[in-house]
Amino acid sequence: MCSRWLLLFLLSTLALGQNAPSASQSPSQNHVQHGRLPHTPAAQPKAAPKAGAAASSLPPDAVVITVQGLCEKEATGEPAATTKNSAAKTSDTPSSAGCKTLIRKAQFEKLADALNPNMTPAVKRQLAEAYPRLLVFADKAREMGLDKDPRFLQMQKFATLQLLAQDFSRHMQEKAGDISDADVEKYYKDHASNYEQVELMRIFIPNTKQHAEPSTADPKALESSTATPAKTDNAADEAAMKAEAEKIHTAAAANGDFEALQKEAFEVSGLKSASPNVKLGKVTRANLPETHQKVFDLSVGQVSELLSDPGGFYVYKVISKSAVPLSEAKQEIHQQLQSQRMQQSMETLINSVKTELNQSYFGEAAPAAGPSMRAPRAQPGQPSAPPAPPPSQE
């Protein structure tokens, strides 16, 4: 959230005050016109500027930004060091050339940390380049009395609500993350099945056939196919592939070679692409569709029944069984518990109030939009859902 606020801040600040791009403007200036951060053209790559090597050694009161010609005294929410020379500031000269505003390291870091505690040096530089412009515009706005305008005051109230809600969410996230090792261990034991892992081999058999197009090298065949296009008998193809799947399953159960059987499945189906790797490596239940998770009940060396889903047919073989060590599962469990506690806290708070809208003013709620299209069909070798497990790490 903090990063998003910072990005919006930078984009809005960089975009302000820009006129239409002229022929003399650089590509980076043109990008600012369209609400994007400036960047170096791809044809002329340039390394991003690095923070000074001595940045960490600078004292807190070291000046890191100097804004010449600005007598503004409000920088990061606290009075900034402002100096004047012999040219005194007058009431009708809000940005006198005889003034300068100094932003010190402690002030700037306080602002950067508030926006994003993990701000990178590159983004800090963007902030430093945009911040003086923001000060100048704000100074002029106050001079014009815009800070007293009812519209501004209303926007300020709403922005305060947003910032408070954002900070509350951050605070609750941190509180939800206060999880003891005992809580992690208890979750691990209570959900032991989630951390079972099996080493698997798998054969995928498509449930449809791919038919070759007529060869352009044979004009007679091409002419014949154009005149009387062949009709594909989908039912016959599906029946043939099911018979092939049953044949392959029988061979696999008889200790057949999984790699050879996988190649045979693709050859019979007419697929020209390389057959998938039959070695899946070690996977947990979360790596397999729910209908495939019954393979966890098999013994080592046992071959599954023939499984099917809209993507095709599958045959599994268990190579080994083990459990994910607690040390490896700890981070995942911590994130799971944090997410659960955060959701419970927010739901409790949201459900503590009841909202009613005046339908005469707002109108009836729009009906929920239904699915616009079907889910994409699984690719060869992949269960329909969820994603297939990662390849073997051998």
N, C-alpha and C positions, 0 to 999 in steps of 0.2 A: 504493500500500500504506500509506504513512504517513497519508494522509487517512482511509483506512478505519479504521486503528487509533485515530486521533483521534476519529472519529465514534463508534466503540464506547465509547471512554473517556467522551465527553461524555454519551452516552445512558445508560450505566450509572450515571454519577455523578448525573445529573439525576434519574434514576428512583428512586434510593435514598432511603429515609426518607420516602416519600410515603404518606399514608394514603388511604383511599377518598375520592373527591371529595365535598365537601359542597355544599349549595346556595349557600354563600357563595363557593365557589372560582371563580376566573376560568377562562375557556376555556383559557388557556395552561396553567393548573395541571392541568386535566383531561387535556390532551394529554400531560403528563409521565407521567400514570398509565399510559398505553398505550405508553410507550417511544418517544415522539416528541419532538423538540425543540419547545419552546413557540414559538408564533407569534402574531402579531396577527390577530384575526378579519378576514375579508375585508371585512366591513361597515364596519370602522373602520381603514382602511389607515394605516400610520404608517411614516415613513421609518426605515431602519435607522440606528442610531447610528454616527456617524463618529468615527474616531480623533482625538484632540486635535491641533490644528494644531502644538502645540509638542512633540509626542511625540518627534520625532527630535532635538530640541535638548536633551532631558533628559540629565543626566549618568548614567553607568552605575550610580552608587550611589543614584540617586533612588528613593524608595519608591513603588512602583506599586500594591501591594496591602497593606492593613493588616487583620489579622484580630484583632479585639478579643476578649479572653477565652480565647485559646489560647496556651499556653506551649510548643507544639511547636517543636522546634529543627531539624527535618528538613523542608526545604521542597522544593527542586528537586534533592535529592541532596547538597546541601551545607548546612552550618549556616546557618540564616537568622538575621537579627538579631532577638533576642528581648529584650524589656524587661519589667521588673516595677516596680510601684509598691509602696507600703507593704504591700499585701495579698500576702503571700508564698504561693507555690504549696505545697500540702501533698500528701502521697502519695495521699490519698483524694479530691483535687480536681484531676482531670486538666485541666480547662478552667476555671481560676480567672478571675474577672472582673477580677482585677488584673494579668493578663498580656496581652500583645499580640505577635503575630508580624508582622514586617515582611518583605515580599518586594520586593527591589530590582529595578530594570530589568534589570540584567545577568543576574540569576538567572532572571527570567521569560523573557527572550528566549532564554536558553540552553535552557530547557525547550521553548518554542514551536518553536525551530529543530530540535530533536531530533525532535519529533513531525511537523513538516511545515515544511521550509525556506521554502515559499511560502505560509505561512498568511496569510490575509487579516485585516485589522483587525477585521472583524465576528466571525470565528471566534476571534481572540485574546480578544475581550471575553467570548465564551461560555466559553472556557477559564478566564479570570480569575474569572468568576462561579461556575464549578463547582469550581475548585481548592481553595478554602478548605473546602468541605464534605468533599472527599476527605481533606484534612489532619485534620479533626476526627474523621472515622470511623476513619482509620488510627491516630490517637493513641489512641482508645478501644480499638481492636483490640489494639494492643500492650500496653495496660494490662491487658487481659483475658488476655494470653498467647497470642492467636491466631497471632501470628507464629512461635510455636514448635510449633504444632500440626502433626502429621505430614501431614495432608491439605493444609494450606497450603503446607508445604515441597515437597510433590510438585507442587502447582499452580505454585509458583514456579519449579521446575526446568523444567516444560513451557513456561511463559511465556518463560523465558530462551531455550529452544530456538527458539521461534517468533520472538522478537526477533532472535536471531542469524541465523536463516535469512533473515529479512526484510532485515536489514542486509547480509548477504552478497549477496543478490539485487540490492539497490541498488548495491552496489560493483561487481558484475559487469556490471550494465547501464551504469554509467559507463565501465567499462573497455572494453566492447564499442563504446561510442560514440566512442572515440578513433580516428577515421578520418581519414586524410590526404586532401588534395585529389587527390593522385596516385591513391589507391585509388578515389576517386569517378570520376575521369576514365577510369580503366581499365575500371571496371564499365560506364560509359556507352558506351565503344567496343565492349566485348565483347557488349553487349546492345543494339546499335544498333536492331534491329528493334522493340524495346519502345518506342522513342521516336520511331518514325515516326508521323506524324499525317496523316490525310486529312480533307478537308472533304467531307461527304457530304450527299446528299439521299436520302430513303427513303420508299417507299410501302408501307403495310401493308394487306393484304387479308385480312379474316377468313375462316376456313374453314368457318364455319357461318352460318346466317341467323337473324335475329330476326323472329318472326311477330307481327303486331299482334294485340292482344286485341280481341274484339268490342266495338263501341261501345255504351255504355249508353244512347245517344240513340236506338238502334234496337232496341226491345223484341223484334221478330221475330227479328232476327239473334242477339240475346242468348239468346232462348229456344231457338233452333235449335242454337246452339253448346253449350248446357247439356244438351240432350237427346241430341245425337249429337256429342260432342267430336271435333274434327278431329284426325287423327293426323298427326304430323310425320314426313315421310320424310327421315330424317337422311342417308341415302346419296345421295338425289337432291339434297339441299341442298349436300352437300359436293362432289358432282360439278359442280353449277352454279357454285359459288364457285371451284372449280379452273379451270373454263373461263373465268370472269371474270378470274381472276388471270393466266392465259395471255394473254388479250386485252389486259389493262392492260400486261403486260410487253412485248408487241409494240409497243404505242403508245409506251411509255416509251423503248424502244430506237430508235424512229423520231423521237426528239427531241420527244416529247410533253410537255405541261405537267404537271409532277408534282403541283401543287396541285389542278388540275382532276381528274386521274386519282385522287387520294386521295379527293376528295369523291365521285366516281363509285363507288369501292369501297365506301364506307360506305352510300351510297344503295341499292346493289344488295343489300347484306347486311341492310338493314333497321334498321341502328343509328341511333338518334336523337341520340346524343351528337355533340358537335363532333368533326370529324376531326382527327387529330393533326397537329402541325407537321411538314412534310416536311423542313425545314432542321434538320439535326442539328449543324451547326457542325463544328469540328475535333475529332476523336476519335482516341484511340490504340487499339491492339489490346485493351487491358484493358477498354475500354468496350463491346466487342462480344462476343457468344457465340462460342465457338471455331469453330462451323460457319459463322459469318458473316465470319470474319476473312480469307477469301479475297478480299474486296473490296480488300485492301491490294495485291493483285497486279495490279489494273486500272490502266489509264492514265487520265490526266486526260481527262474528258469521256466515258469509257466507262461503259456500263450493265451491271450484273451480270446473271448468269443468275437465273432465278426460284428463290429460296430458300424453304425451308419448314421449319417446326418445329411442335410441338403447338399453338402459339398462332395460326398462320396462315401467310400467304405474304408475302414481302418482295422488293422491288426497290430496288437501290441505284444511285446515280450518283455518280461521283467528280468533285468540282468542282476540287479542288486537292490537292497533296501537298507535305509539308514535314517537317521534323524539329523536335522539341521542343528548344529551346536548352539547352545544359548548365546555364546559369545558372538556368533554370526547373526543371530536373530534379534539381538538386543536393540539395535537401532530401529529396526522395522517395528518392533513391539512398542518402543517408546513413542514413535510417531503415531502408531495406531491408537494408543491410549490417550495421547495428547489430543488427537482429532476427536475421539469419542467424548472426552471431557469438555472440550471446547464446544462441541455441538450441543451437548446436554445443557451446558450453562446458558448458551445463547437461546436455545429453545425455551428453557424455563423462564428467562427474562421476557422473551417475546410473547409467550403465552400468558404472562401476568397482566397483559392489557388486552382490551377488546376494541377493535376499530369498527366504526359504522360510518358509511359514506351516504350522503344525501343523494339519492338517485335522481331527484329532480334537477340537481345541479350537475352532477357528474355523468348521469346517464347509466345505462346498464353496462355491466362489464362485458368486454368482448369475449366470445367463446374461445376456449383454448384451441390452438392450432393443432391439427392432427398431423401424423407423419406425412411428409410430402413425397416420399419415395421409399421403396423397399430398401432394406439393408443390402449392401453390396454382397455379391456372391463370393464365397470363399475361393481363394486361389488354389490351384492344384497342390495337394499335399498339406493343406492347412484346414483344421477343424473350423466350422462356421463361426464359433465364438466360445470363449474369448481367444486372444492371440495364442498361436502355437508356442510351445516352450522354446527357449533359446537353443541354438545348436550345441553340440558337444564341445567342451572346452579342451579336448585332447590336443 
